[in-house]
Amino acid sequence: MSYGTLGRLAVVCPAPGCNVTTQLHRNLHPDIGISSIPVQYDEVTCAGIQAMSERTVDAVKIFRSYHPDMVFFGCTTGSLIGGDGYDQRLGEALKAATGARYASTTTTAVLRALEALEAGRMTIVTPYPDEVNEREKVFLEHLGYQVDEIRGLNHRDPKYIPLTQPQEIYHLAKAAWRPGGDALFISCTGLCILEVIPALEAELGVPVVTSNQASIWDIGEFFGAHGPRSRELGRLFTLRASNRDEVELNQKAM
């Protein structure tokens, strides 16, 4: 059997933890070929996240011989930690380092998801400490989003984030939710919480965006096909990306 008939994806993501790559493998279309590499991640602080993010460009150079169609950085705060436009600048650097046709990051994917859902006002829940939450809030507010509430679990050691139970995030989201918002955003690719999306959407009455869900959607949009489990991943998968014309052009060039 030959994999990768829809194209090749190169993924770089923080270590420790395998939730982002495992969820990509389980939920992307099976005909997308996936190769991945981790980068060192020492502490959940602004300085620790910045240091991890800066390692990604050197790390992905190993993919040049893989000839990826798309390179993707699977980390939310790591792709916004540098402030306005950081996800775009980092994406261009990753693209140049790998020779890929296209580059994206989790932050880029989340922004596209929020745009597609027309969600300008939100509540955010995270596993992060307050200093990281504040950086994320400022990033989104500079883009014109209204953050009614952002609440985290205050994890400073990254090894604990993948151990977070889905019900813990579910209860945190219910407690943090501020009525009147357009969406709930659950931030961090280290969390394994896709299964709580349908219940939260039903109870809150708004779309739920998570870092891995948005990443899966954005990658699937680029390759032109979503996986068979996409209907389980929320309202986002009933929509098309606003950059669909660009996606189709990229596909024709393959």
C-alpha positions as CSV (number, residue, x, y, z in Angstrom):
1,M,0.0,0.0,0.0
2,S,1.3,3.5,-0.9
3,Y,0.7,6.4,1.5
4,G,0.8,10.1,0.6
5,T,-1.2,10.0,-2.6
6,L,-2.8,13.4,-1.5
7,G,0.6,14.8,-0.7
8,R,3.3,15.0,2.0
9,L,3.0,16.8,5.3
10,A,6.0,17.7,7.5
11,V,5.1,18.5,11.2
12,V,7.3,20.0,13.9
13,C,5.9,20.2,17.4
14,P,7.1,20.6,21.1
15,A,8.4,17.7,23.1
16,P,7.5,16.1,25.5
17,G,4.1,14.6,24.5
18,C,2.7,13.1,21.4
19,N,-0.9,14.3,21.4
20,V,-0.6,16.6,18.4
21,T,1.0,14.1,16.1
22,T,-1.2,11.2,17.3
23,Q,-4.3,13.3,16.7
24,L,-3.1,14.3,13.3
25,H,-2.5,10.6,12.4
26,R,-5.9,9.6,13.7
27,N,-8.0,12.3,12.1
28,L,-6.4,13.5,8.9
29,H,-7.3,11.8,5.6
30,P,-5.3,8.5,5.5
31,D,-3.9,9.4,2.1
32,I,-1.9,12.3,3.5
33,G,1.7,11.2,4.2
34,I,2.9,12.5,7.6
35,S,6.4,12.9,8.9
36,S,7.1,14.6,12.2
37,I,9.9,15.8,14.5
38,P,9.9,17.2,18.1
39,V,11.8,20.1,19.4
40,Q,13.0,20.6,23.0
41,Y,10.5,22.4,25.3
42,D,11.7,23.1,28.8
43,E,9.1,25.3,30.6
44,V,5.7,26.8,30.1
45,T,6.8,30.4,30.4
46,C,7.0,33.1,27.8
47,A,10.8,32.7,27.7
48,G,10.6,28.9,27.5
49,I,8.1,29.0,24.7
50,Q,10.1,31.6,22.7
51,A,13.2,29.4,23.1
52,M,11.3,26.3,21.9
53,S,9.8,28.2,19.0
54,E,13.2,29.4,17.8
55,R,14.4,25.8,17.5
56,T,11.9,24.9,14.9
57,V,13.5,26.4,11.8
58,D,16.7,24.5,12.3
59,A,14.8,21.3,13.2
60,V,12.7,21.2,10.0
61,K,15.8,21.4,7.7
62,I,15.9,17.6,8.0
63,F,12.7,17.5,5.9
64,R,14.3,19.0,2.8
65,S,15.0,15.5,1.3
66,Y,11.4,14.5,2.2
67,H,10.1,17.1,-0.3
68,P,7.0,18.0,1.7
69,D,4.1,19.8,0.1
70,M,3.2,21.4,3.4
71,V,5.1,22.1,6.6
72,F,3.2,22.7,9.8
73,F,4.2,23.9,13.3
74,G,1.9,22.2,15.8
75,C,2.0,24.6,18.7
76,T,-0.3,27.5,19.6
77,T,1.7,29.7,21.9
78,G,4.9,28.9,20.1
79,S,3.5,30.4,16.9
80,L,2.2,33.6,18.5
81,I,4.8,34.3,21.2
82,G,6.6,36.8,19.0
83,G,3.7,39.1,18.8
84,D,1.8,40.6,15.8
85,G,2.3,38.6,12.6
86,Y,4.7,36.1,14.2
87,D,2.8,33.1,12.9
88,Q,3.2,34.4,9.3
89,R,6.8,35.2,9.7
90,L,7.6,31.9,11.3
91,G,5.6,30.1,8.6
92,E,7.7,31.7,5.8
93,A,10.9,30.7,7.6
94,L,9.7,27.1,7.9
95,K,8.7,27.1,4.2
96,A,12.1,28.4,3.2
97,A,13.9,25.8,5.4
98,T,12.0,22.8,4.0
99,G,11.3,23.8,0.4
100,A,7.6,23.1,1.0
101,R,5.0,24.7,-1.2
102,Y,3.0,25.9,1.8
103,A,3.5,26.5,5.5
104,S,1.1,27.0,8.4
105,T,1.0,27.0,12.2
106,T,-1.6,26.2,14.8
107,T,-2.1,30.0,15.4
108,T,-2.6,30.5,11.7
109,A,-5.1,27.6,11.6
110,V,-7.0,28.9,14.7
111,L,-7.3,32.4,13.1
112,R,-8.7,30.9,9.9
113,A,-11.1,28.8,11.9
114,L,-12.3,31.9,13.9
115,E,-12.7,33.8,10.7
116,A,-14.7,31.0,9.0
117,L,-17.0,30.8,12.0
118,E,-17.3,34.6,12.1
119,A,-16.3,34.5,15.8
120,G,-15.1,37.8,17.0
121,R,-15.8,37.4,20.7
122,M,-14.7,34.4,22.8
123,T,-13.9,32.7,26.0
124,I,-10.5,30.9,26.1
125,V,-9.4,28.1,28.3
126,T,-5.8,26.8,28.4
127,P,-3.4,24.7,30.5
128,Y,-1.0,27.7,30.8
129,P,0.0,30.0,33.6
130,D,-1.3,33.6,33.7
131,E,1.8,35.2,32.0
132,V,1.3,33.0,28.9
133,N,-2.4,33.5,28.9
134,E,-1.9,37.2,28.9
135,R,0.4,37.0,25.9
136,E,-2.2,35.0,24.0
137,K,-4.9,37.5,25.0
138,V,-2.9,40.5,23.8
139,F,-2.1,38.8,20.5
140,L,-5.7,38.1,19.7
141,E,-6.9,41.5,20.9
142,H,-4.4,43.3,18.7
143,L,-6.1,41.5,15.8
144,G,-9.5,42.9,16.9
145,Y,-10.9,39.9,18.8
146,Q,-12.7,40.4,22.1
147,V,-11.6,38.0,24.8
148,D,-14.3,38.0,27.5
149,E,-12.4,35.5,29.7
150,I,-9.2,33.5,29.6
151,R,-8.5,30.9,32.3
152,G,-5.8,28.3,32.6
153,L,-4.6,25.3,34.7
154,N,-1.3,27.1,35.6
155,H,1.0,24.2,34.4
156,R,4.6,25.4,34.2
157,D,6.1,22.0,33.4
158,P,5.2,20.9,29.8
159,K,5.2,17.2,30.8
160,Y,2.0,17.7,32.7
161,I,0.0,19.2,29.9
162,P,-0.5,15.9,27.9
163,L,-1.7,14.2,31.1
164,T,-4.7,16.6,31.4
165,Q,-7.9,14.7,31.4
166,P,-10.7,15.7,28.9
167,Q,-13.2,16.1,31.8
168,E,-10.9,18.6,33.5
169,I,-10.9,20.8,30.5
170,Y,-14.7,20.3,30.1
171,H,-15.4,21.5,33.6
172,L,-12.9,24.4,33.3
173,A,-14.6,25.5,30.1
174,K,-18.1,25.4,31.7
175,A,-16.8,27.4,34.6
176,A,-15.0,30.0,32.5
177,W,-17.7,30.5,29.8
178,R,-19.1,34.0,29.5
179,P,-22.5,34.1,27.8
180,G,-22.7,36.3,24.7
181,G,-19.6,35.1,23.1
182,D,-19.4,33.7,19.5
183,A,-17.1,30.8,20.3
184,L,-15.2,28.9,22.9
185,F,-11.5,28.5,22.2
186,I,-9.5,25.7,23.9
187,S,-5.9,26.5,23.4
188,C,-2.9,24.1,23.3
189,T,-2.0,21.2,21.0
190,G,-0.7,19.3,24.0
191,L,-4.3,18.7,25.1
192,C,-6.1,15.6,24.1
193,I,-9.7,16.8,24.2
194,L,-11.3,16.4,20.8
195,E,-14.1,14.2,22.3
196,V,-15.5,17.0,24.4
197,I,-16.2,19.3,21.4
198,P,-19.7,18.0,20.6
199,A,-20.9,18.1,24.2
200,L,-19.6,21.6,24.8
201,E,-21.1,22.9,21.5
202,A,-24.5,21.4,22.5
203,E,-24.4,22.9,26.0
204,L,-23.0,26.3,25.2
205,G,-24.8,26.8,21.9
206,V,-21.7,28.1,20.1
207,P,-18.9,26.6,18.1
208,V,-15.9,25.2,19.9
209,V,-12.4,25.6,18.4
210,T,-9.5,23.7,19.8
211,S,-5.9,23.9,18.7
212,N,-5.7,20.4,17.3
213,Q,-9.1,20.5,15.8
214,A,-8.3,23.7,13.9
215,S,-4.9,22.3,12.8
216,I,-6.6,19.1,11.5
217,W,-9.1,21.3,9.6
218,D,-6.6,23.7,8.1
219,I,-4.3,20.8,6.9
220,G,-7.3,19.0,5.5
221,E,-8.4,22.1,3.6
222,F,-4.9,22.4,2.1
223,F,-4.8,18.8,0.9
224,G,-8.4,19.0,-0.3
225,A,-9.9,16.2,1.8
226,H,-10.8,15.6,5.4
227,G,-10.7,12.3,7.3
228,P,-13.6,10.0,7.9
229,R,-14.0,11.1,11.6
230,S,-14.3,14.8,10.8
231,R,-18.0,14.9,11.5
232,E,-17.2,14.2,15.1
233,L,-15.0,17.3,15.4
234,G,-17.6,20.1,15.6
235,R,-19.2,22.8,13.6
236,L,-15.9,23.9,12.1
237,F,-16.0,20.9,9.8
238,T,-19.2,22.0,8.2
239,L,-17.4,25.1,6.7
240,R,-14.9,25.8,4.1
241,A,-11.8,27.9,4.7
242,S,-11.8,31.6,3.5
243,N,-8.6,30.8,1.6
244,R,-10.3,28.0,-0.4
245,D,-9.3,29.6,-3.7
246,E,-5.7,29.6,-2.7
247,V,-6.0,26.0,-1.5
248,E,-7.3,24.9,-4.8
249,L,-4.6,26.6,-6.7
250,N,-2.0,24.9,-4.5
251,Q,-3.6,21.5,-5.2
252,K,-3.5,22.1,-9.0
253,A,0.2,22.9,-8.8
254,M,0.9,19.5,-7.2
